[in-house]
Amino acid sequence: MTESGKKRLFIKTYGCQMNVYDSSRMADVLAPLGYEAVDGPRGADMVILNTCHIREKASEKVFSELGRLRAFKQERQAEGRDMVLAVAGCVAQAEGEEILRRAPQVDLVFGPQTYHRLPEMVARAARSAGGHLDIDFPVESKFDFLPEETTGTAAAAFLSVQEGCDKFCSFCVVPYTRGAEFSRPVAAVLAEARRLVVAGVQEITLLGQNVNAYHGEAPEGGKDGGTWGLGRLLYALAEIEGLTRLRYTTSHPRDMDDELIAAHGELATLMPYLHLPVQSGSDRILAAMNRQHTAEDYLRIIERLRRACPDIALSSDFIVGFPGESDADHAATLRLVTEVGYAQAYSFKYSPRPGTPAAVEEQQLPETVKTERLAGLQQLLGAQAAAFNESCVGRTLPVLFEKPGRRPGQLAGRSPYMQSVHVALPEVAQQRLIGKLMAVEIEAAFPNSLAGRLCLEAERQPAAAAASCSGSASSSSASSSSATTTRISA
């Protein structure tokens, strides 16, 4: 236990932002039982691995980590104490029985939809030896049973609004591990957002496996009735006083409707950045992936988004070496990347996921081919990202500062375009500015970040630092030539 008498809880989170959100809520669920988060597994009373099944060899990485944790658990047992060892998330959902068979030191295995039952699971583990498995897809929503947030908040936070997937892309395990699409009621989302803002959060990122497929039940007495889409939800969230930034991820091209696209041009709080995965530029491969859109469909969406928000920065996901992908198919992906121009992107070699249709395709490509194609794609994407970062040099951007930087004397935050931005400041000034939205003149660009200095004029009038496509982006850019800039001192 900690000095305060609390039990130590360590959660290691793998993968997506949804898992980050889930880990935070697991801590909320366990807090009434006396658990307090710690930074490492050694000496912990409970360790949870919140796993992700998307990356290559995901399950083997989990088993490797469980091997290391077994030694920590044995240390605790030698001291006459115990460590509850749990595996959660998508690997747990997909391979629950196998985990208990191969790792008998594990006490609990539970999926993404059942962690609201953690108190009951912990009690069962205390009463009887052996592993306990809970990977059902309950009829009730876990969100109906989660407590209000009790863990600490920061300037930016995630808010889960949608889970599951009905798309069944042929390479993806999410429909099997997260279940069917489910959207939280609008009233519940708005209530959680308001609580986050009261706790000091300024930026909220809405999460979902297909977040723009959101179709939440409308508030009682609402004039719209029925269900709301993501666009309507964003308009309502934008009315919350004190909420200065909104984002959402991850989206599917099929669900970019008119209201959502319009929101990018009309809402000052909706940041001019969108992650919209396309996966391939080849219609033949897109059909094999069961994406249910073409490259031309995707390009038309991008054109409409840029009409609505000319300053928007785009990000995407790409898979190279999908079964049967030809040189011509790969070339089509490179053409699409060249035509769109991305500020950021994530690219991977295809790797089979057990239970997915693509895993049993006969035309699996050699690793050497996948490696070569990935290198070429990443070279192009890297050049585009570097060019985008360079285009920001000389601009004044609003930056929401979140934490100290990696190096001493640095304060780090995020630009509207999701870039990491750091400034040099004395430590006493850093503490004063964490959680604040400040204007920063960008002085240098790096492959994965920007550097700049504060604008004191913007500190006196922070509202002038807002940037969006609803009219303030141009004024933000213009301010870089007129604002007096200097380094702030303690």
N, C-alpha and C positions, 0 to 999 in steps of 0.2 A: 504493500500500500504506500501511497504518498504520505508526506509529513502531515497533510491535512486529514489523514484517515481515509481518503478516497482510494478506490481501487484503480490501478493503472490500466489504461486502454490504449493499445496501439493498433491503428488501421493503416495498412499499406494499400494504396489505391493504384490500380493499373488502368490504362486506357483512357476512355472518353470523358468528357465533362459530365455526362450523366452519372458516371461512377463517382466523380468528385462530389456531386450533389448527394448521391446515395450514401456515401461515406459520412458526410456531415450529418445526415438524418439518422444514420445508425448511432452516431454519438449522441444525438438528441434522445433517441429511444432508450439508450443505456444510462443516460445521466441520472434519472430517478433511482436507478439501482446503485448509485454511488460511484460510477465509473467516470474517470477524468483522463483526458487525452494526454499522452506522453509522446516523446519524439522517437523512441526506439523500442524494439521488442524485448531486449534483455531486462528481466525483472518485471515484466508486465504480467498483470493478472489475467488479461485477455488480449489475444492477438487475432485480428481479422484480416485476411487477404481478400480484398474486393477485386475480383478478377475480370478480365476482358478476353473475349474469344476472337477478336478481330485480327490481331497480329499473328505472324507466323510462329509456330511452335509455342503457342500461348500456354497450353496445358503442361508442356514439359518444363517451362519456366516456373510454373506454379509448383510442380513436384520438386524441382530443385530448391526452391525457397522453403518448402515444407521440410526438406531434409536439414536445412540449416536451423530452422526453428525447433526441430526435434531436440537438438542439443540444449537450447535455452529451456525447453520444457523439462528436460531431465535435470537440469541444474535446480529448477524450482522444486521439483519433486524430492531431490536430495536434501533440500532445506526444510522439508516437511510442508511445503506449500504446493500450489498447483497453478497451471496456466491453462485457461480455456483457449483452445486453438480452433479457429473457425475459417472456413472457406466460403466466400459469398460471390455473388455476381454470375456472369455468363458461363464461365468455365464450370462453376458449381452446378448451374442449371443443366448443362450439357453432359457433364461427366460425374454426377454425384456419386453413383454407386462405385465407379472406378476409383474415385478419390478415397473413399472409405476402405476399399480393398487394398490399394497400394500404399496408403498412408494411415495406418491404424492409430497414429498419435493424434489425428484430427478428431475433435469432439463434435463439431457442428458443421453441416454443409447445408446452405440455403440459397435459394435463387433470388433474383432481383425483385420479385413480387411479394416476398414473404418476410422481409426483415422487420416489419412492424410487429412480428411475433417473437422477436428476440428475447424479451423477458421470459416468456414461456419456455423457449429453447434452453436458455441458460439454467433455468430451474430444473429442467429435465436432465441436463448434463450433470448437475450437482447431485441429483438423486440416484443416477445409475451410470455405470461405466459403459464404454462403447460409443461409437459414433451415432449421431442423430441426423436424419436426413429430412429436409423440408423444401421440396422443389415443386410443389403444386403451383397451379395457376388459380388462386382463390377467386371465388365469385365476387367477393367484396374487394373494393379498391384499397390498397395499402394506405392511400392518402387519407382515407376516412378515419384511420386509427393512429396516425402519427401525431405526436405532441407538437405544440408550437415550438419554434426554434429556441433552443437554450444554449447552444454553443456560440462562441464569439463570432461576430461579423466583422467585415472589413469594408473598404470603400466600394468594392465590386463584389457581386454575389451571383450565383446561379439560382434559377428557379425552374423546377421541372413542371412543365404544363402538359406534356404528351409523352406517352410511352408506347412501345411496341411497334410493329410494322406489318402491313398487309401487302407490301409490294412484292415480296419473294424474289428478289434478285437472285440469280442462279449461283452466285458466289458467296452469298451472305448467310450467316447463322442467326441473325437477329430475330427473325420471326419465330425461330424455334427456341430461343433462349429468353426473349422478352415478351413473347406472346403477341396477341392481336393488338391493333391500335386502340388506345384508350386516351381520352382527353379529360382533364380535370374541369370541373364546373368553373365558370367565369368568376363567380363570387369567391370561391376558394383561392383562386389565383390572385385576385385583387386584394384579398385580405392578407395573404402571405406577403405580397409586394409591399403593402402599407406597413406591415410589421418590420420588414427589412429596412425601409426608409427611416422609420422611427429609430431603428438601431444604428443609423448612420450610413447606410448603403446609398450611394449615389448612382451606381450603374448596375443594372440587372440584365443578365443574359438568360433568355428563355430557352429551355432545353427540351429536346424531344428526338427520338430516333428519326421521325419525320415531322419536325416541329411545325412545318407549314401545312400539314394535314390536320392541324388542330381544329376540332369542332366541338367546343365545350358548351355545356348547357348554359343558356342565357340566365341572367339574374332574374329572380322573381319580380314580376311587375315591370320588367324591362319592356320598352316599346318595341324592340325588335323581336322578342319571343324566340322560341325554337332554340337554335344553336348559333354560336358566333364562330367565325373563322379567325385565323391569326391576325389578319389585318384589323378587324374590328376590335380584337383584344388589345392590340398595340395602341389604337386610338384611345381606349379607356385607360390604359396604363399611363399614357402620356399626360393625363390630367392629374396624376398624383403629385401634389406639391412636394418639392424636394428631390424628386427623381429626375436627374439631369441627363441620363443616358440609357438607351435601350438597345439591345442586340438580340439576335436569335440564331440558333444552330441546332441540328443540321437540317438542311432543306433538301427537297426533291424537286427537280424541274417540273414534274407533273402537277405540283400543287402551288405554283406561283400564279395566283389569281389576280384579277384586276385590282381589288381592294388592297391587297398586300403590296403590289407594285406601286400603287398610288401613294401608299403610306411612306414609301421611300422618298417621295418628293414633297410631302406635306408635313411630316412630323419632325420638328426640330430636335426632339430627343432621340429619334431613331438614327443611329450612327451610319455614315455613308460607307458601309463595309458589309459584304455578303459572302458567306461561304456556300457555294452552290455546286455540289459534286456533279460531274458529268461522266467520269470513269474512262471514256474512250471517245475518240472522234470518228470512229468507223460505225456506220449504220449496221453493218453486218454483225459486228461484235456487240453493239448495243442491243440488238435483237437477241443474240445468244445469251447475253446477260439478263434478259427479261427486264430491261430498263423501261420499256414502253414509251420511249421518246426517241427522236432522231437527232442527229447533230444539228440539222437545220432548225428543229424545234428549239433546241437549246440556244442557238445563236439569235433567234427571234426574241426569246426572253431577255437575253443580254441587251439587245437593242432597245427593248421597251424600258428596261431598268435604267439604261443610260439616258434615255429621253426624260424619264422622270427625275433622275438624279445624276446629272452630268459628272459630278465629282466622285461617284461611287467607285470603290476599290473592290476587286473581286478575288475570291479564293476558290479552289476546287480540289477534288480528289481524282487521282488517275491510277488505273491498274494497267500495267504492261504485261505482256506475255500470257494473256488469257488463252485458254485452250482454243487452238485453231487460228490464232491471230497471225496474219501474214505480214510481210514487209509493207504491203500496200495499206493494210489496216493501221499499222503503226504510223506510217506516213500521214494518214488522215488525222490521227491524234495530234501529230506535230503541227499540221496545218491549222487545226482548230485552236491550239494554244497560241500560235502566232497571230491568228485573227483576233482572238479575244484580248490577250495581254493580261496577265495576272500579277497582282501585287504579292500574293502568297499562294502556295499550293503544296499538297501532300501527294507523293507518288510512291507506289509500291510495286514490287514484283508479285504477280499472282501466285498464291499458295493455296492448295486445296484445303477446304474445311470439311471434315467428316459430316456426312448427312446432307450435303448440298448437292444439287444436280451437277454443277460444274466439276465436282471432285471426281465423278465417274466418267467424264468425257475422255474419249480415247486419244484425242489430239493434244496431249499435254506437251508443252514446249520444253526443250532442254534449258537447264539453268544458265548455261553460257549465253543463249540467245536472250533470255529475260534480263540478265545482267547488262548486256551490251545495250539493249533498248532502254533500260532504265537510266543508264548513264547519259545517253543522248537526250532523253527527255528532261532529266534533272539539270543538265547544262543549260538548256533553253529556259526552263522555269527559273533557274537561279539568276540568269542574266536579266530576265524580266523583273524579278523581285529587286535586284540591285538597282536597276534603272528607276523603278518606282521610288525606292528609298532616296536615290540621288535627286529625284524631282522635288523632294520635300525640302532640300537644303535651301535656306533663305526664306522659307515660309514661317509664319507664326501659327503654331497649332495648339489647340487646347489639349492639355495632358492631365489626366486624372492620376495623381500620385498615390501609389499603393503600398510601397515598402522601400527599405534601403536597397541600393544597388548591390551588384556582386562585389564591387571594389569599395574600399574605404572612401568615405567622402562623396559617395554617389547616392542620389535619390532616383527611384525608378517608377515609371508609370506607363500608361498606354495612350496613344494618340487615337483620334476617331477611327483610323484605319487599322487598328489593332497592332500597330508597331510598338515595340518596347522602346521607350525614350528615357534616357538618363541625363541628369544634370549634376554638376559638382556643387555641393553645398556643405557648410559646416553641420556637424551632427545636431546641434541644438536647433538649427533651422529646419533640418529634415523632419524632426518630430512634429514641428509646428505645421508642416505642409502635408503630411500624410493624410490622405482622405480628402484633399482639396483639389479642385479643378483650376488649373493655372495655365496661362498662355506661355508658351516656350518658343523662342526663336531657334529654329533648327540650324545648327552650325556644321554638322558632319553626319555622313551616312556610312553605315557598316552593313555587312551582309544580312545581319539579323536584328539590327537595332539602329536607333538614331541618337545623336547627342546634341544638346543645346543649352541655352541659358534662359533664365526666367526674364519675363518682361515685367518690370515693377509697375508700369501703368496698368497692366492687366490684373496685378495683384490688388490694386486699389479698386478696380472695377471688374471683378471676375466674371460677371455676366457677359462681358464683351468677348469672352473666350469661347463662347458656344460655337459649335460648327456643325452644320448639317446641310442638306440640299434644299431646305425650305427657305433659303434666302440669306442665311448668315454665313455660309461658306465663303462667299465672295468678300464679305466684310472682314472675315478672319484673315484671308490672304492679304487684303489690303493693309491690315494693321501692321504687317511685318515691316512696312516701309516707314510708318509714322511713329510707332511706339518707341519710347526710350528704353533700351535694354541694358542691363548690367547684372553682375552676379550679386545675389543677395547675401548679406552678412548676418551674423548672429545678432 
